[in-house]
Amino acid sequence: MVEWLTEPWQYEFMQRALVAGLLVSIAGAVVGAFVVVKSLAFMSDAVAHSSLAGAAVAFVIGGGSVAISIGAVIAAVATAVGVSGLTRTARLREDTAIGLLFAAFFGFAILLISRSRSYALDLHSFIVGNILGVTTEDLYLMAVLTAIVLVLTLVFYRELLFTSYDPVMAAASGVPVALVQMGLLTLVALAAVIAFRLVGVVLVMAMLVAPAATAGLMVRRMPLIMLLGSIVGVISTFAGLYASFHADVAAGPAIVMAAIVAFVVVYLVSGRGLALPRRMVGMVRAGAPAG
């Protein structure tokens, strides 16, 4: 049993994958708490897909993994700023602006990648991630982006929190709501890119939403949601990497499925998922019809 637990960590690629997972868990939980509160799941998904355009440009011109990640950051931030700009200047609904930029950037990315001779292989690695191929340089960049996310969240925490819960009151109190909302979208973009290398563009939303949503079932205060969300993400990373190593399955999807399972378990034991069955049991015991 001890050997089963320790064997994966004898390999450097597994150690790097674990560090990458820890960074994603921290950044994802911090930003994910706001994503859940503000209902920005669609935005996080769109930003993740849009980041593929920047990654594709860097890939086509022969850039390495760090250049690909930097390209993804530029495209993701451009999408966040673009969504904010379109909703204010063109007076589009936010979901409409997200849909337009999502389709434009993602379509452009597929066109670029399709020019590659190893089209299927390259697209697969972008879509589902390649955490086991993370390099030391990738880790440095992920660490820098995670630090930026944490510092910005800490410095502007009050404004972000106020705007997330009550933007009208925040505006009346003198908070530059439009600027803060653009900043929040930028944080979502950065967190999405951090997770990009871990699980690919398709599953980024799950890493931002699932741990934070799980924590939200247990606590209500934002700092605790961030803390517990990070813990859920770390546990999911360990579980997914163990599954990948011993069961020979894709690491990124395995980590995501572990996070989803954690949510389901907490949902059931928290009483919310069992509320209807418990009520039905009580009615039966009281002699009332279950329907």
Residue pairs with C-beta under 8 A, 6 or more apart in sequence:
4 246
7 245
8 14
8 241
8 242
8 245
8 246
9 15
9 18
13 132
13 133
13 134
14 132
14 241
14 245
16 134
16 135
16 136
16 138
16 139
17 131
17 132
17 134
17 241
17 251
18 237
18 238
18 241
19 139
20 131
20 134
20 138
20 139
20 142
20 197
20 198
21 131
21 198
21 233
21 234
21 237
21 238
21 240
21 241
21 255
22 234
22 237
23 139
23 142
23 143
23 146
23 194
24 142
24 194
24 195
24 198
24 199
24 207
24 233
24 237
25 211
25 229
25 230
25 232
25 233
25 234
25 236
25 237
26 146
26 150
26 230
26 233
27 145
27 146
27 149
27 150
27 190
27 191
27 194
27 195
28 191
28 194
28 195
28 207
28 208
28 211
28 212
28 229
28 233
29 211
29 212
29 215
29 225
29 226
29 227
29 228
29 229
29 230
29 232
29 233
30 149
30 150
30 153
30 191
30 226
30 229
30 230
31 149
31 153
31 187
31 188
31 190
31 191
31 208
32 191
32 207
32 208
32 209
32 211
32 212
32 213
32 229
33 212
33 215
33 216
33 222
33 225
33 226
33 229
34 40
34 160
34 164
34 184
34 187
34 188
35 41
35 43
35 44
35 188
35 208
35 209
35 212
36 209
36 212
36 213
36 216
36 225
37 164
37 165
37 222
38 164
38 184
40 184
40 185
40 188
41 205
41 208
41 209
42 95
42 98
43 80
43 83
43 94
43 98
43 185
43 188
44 188
44 191
44 192
44 204
44 205
44 208
44 209
45 102
45 204
45 205
46 79
46 83
46 98
46 99
46 101
46 102
47 76
47 79
47 80
47 185
47 188
47 189
47 192
47 204
48 76
48 192
48 195
48 196
48 201
48 202
48 204
48 205
49 102
49 105
49 106
49 109
49 201
49 202
50 75
50 76
50 78
50 79
50 101
50 102
50 105
50 106
51 72
51 73
51 75
51 76
51 79
51 105
51 189
51 192
51 193
51 196
51 201
52 72
52 75
52 105
52 106
52 109
52 110
52 126
52 201
53 75
53 105
53 106
53 108
53 109
53 112
54 70
54 71
54 72
54 73
54 74
54 75
54 76
54 78
55 68
55 69
55 71
55 72
55 75
55 109
55 126
55 196
56 71
56 108
56 109
56 110
56 112
56 113
56 126
57 71
57 75
57 112
58 67
58 68
58 70
58 71
58 72
59 68
59 71
59 112
59 113
59 116
59 122
60 112
60 113
60 115
60 116
63 71
64 137
65 134
65 135
65 137
65 138
65 197
66 137
66 138
66 141
69 138
69 141
69 142
69 193
69 196
69 197
70 141
72 193
72 196
73 145
73 189
73 190
73 193
75 105
76 189
76 190
76 192
76 193
77 186
77 189
77 190
79 101
79 102
79 105
79 189
80 182
80 185
80 186
80 188
80 189
81 182
81 185
81 186
82 97
82 101
83 94
83 97
83 98
83 101
83 185
84 178
84 181
84 182
84 185
86 92
86 97
86 100
86 101
87 93
87 94
87 97
88 178
90 97
92 100
109 126
110 123
113 119
113 122
113 123
113 126
114 123
116 122
125 133
125 200
126 200
126 201
127 200
127 201
127 202
128 199
128 200
128 202
128 203
128 250
128 252
128 253
129 196
129 197
129 198
129 199
129 200
129 203
129 251
129 252
130 197
130 200
130 252
131 197
131 198
131 199
131 251
131 252
131 255
132 244
132 251
134 197
134 198
138 197
142 194
142 197
145 190
145 193
145 194
146 194
148 190
149 187
149 190
149 191
149 194
152 183
152 187
153 160
153 187
156 180
156 183
159 170
159 175
159 180
160 180
160 183
160 184
161 222
162 169
162 170
162 173
162 175
163 170
163 175
163 177
163 180
163 181
163 184
164 184
167 177
167 181
170 177
170 180
171 177
188 208
191 208
192 204
192 208
195 204
195 207
195 208
196 204
198 207
198 252
198 255
199 206
199 207
199 252
199 253
199 255
199 256
200 252
203 252
203 253
203 256
206 256
206 259
206 260
207 233
207 255
207 256
207 259
210 232
210 236
210 256
210 259
210 260
210 262
210 263
211 229
211 230
211 232
211 233
211 236
211 259
211 262
212 225
212 226
212 229
213 263
214 228
214 229
214 232
214 259
214 262
214 263
214 266
214 267
215 224
215 225
215 226
215 227
215 228
215 229
215 231
215 232
216 225
217 263
217 266
217 267
217 270
217 272
218 228
218 266
218 270
219 225
219 228
232 259
232 262
233 259
235 258
235 262
236 255
236 256
236 258
236 259
236 262
237 255
237 258
239 254
239 255
239 258
240 251
240 252
240 254
240 255
240 256
240 257
240 258
241 251
241 254
241 255
243 249
243 254
243 258
244 250
244 251
244 254
247 254
264 273
267 273
268 274
271 278
280 290
283 289
283 290
284 290
